[in-house]
Amino acid sequence: MAYIYQVHFDIEPDQMNQLEIGASLERVLGYLRTLLPSQMGFITARAMYSLAIPDKTHLIFQSVWETWDDIDAHRHSSLLEEKILTEFEPHVPLEDLVSHIYEEVP
């Protein structure tokens, strides 16, 4: 059974250029996708953004883990999404980040 760790936040329409190849937010998300596979139990990760919300863009980053122990270890690691997104440019404010944990339905 897989466990999903999801972080989401909004950006303004004028910040969409931060998702272009080589832009700061795109680099941070790429950094996460590159380093998370080194953690025990990591399965996959994806980043996505909304298309149907006109005044804001909703960004979601999900990482998928094999066991509860794996996701729990990730939540206490230096690669936790909230830590990376708040420490590196463009410094997403912690109060703007919302995280959830899901268990896959068998």
Secondary structure, 3 states (H helix, E strand, C coil): CCEEEEEEEEECHHHHHHHCCCCHHHHHHHHHHHHHHHCCCEEEEEEEECCCCCCCEEEEEEEEECCHHHHHHHHCCCCCHHHHHHHCCCCCCHHHCEEEEEECCC
